[in-house]
């Protein structure tokens, strides 16, 4: 799947998380920890959405033929 703008959002969120953790280690302010956890959760959500888009693209481009399905059944995969 080609890189999308969501990929760069994920990269930015990871960078922000590292910066917030670094700031917490320097200032000992708990607000940075909560901000880091919030950006990490946002990163997980964005990554899950991006993966689901990639799965949709893959399923739309890859079609199994009838002979493939029969071979999969013989191997016990279906």
Secondary structure, DSSP 8 states (H G I E B T S, - for coil): ----HHHHHHHHHHHHHHHHHHHHHHH--HHHHHHHHHHHHHHHHHHHHHHHHHHHHHHHH----HHHHHHHHHHT--
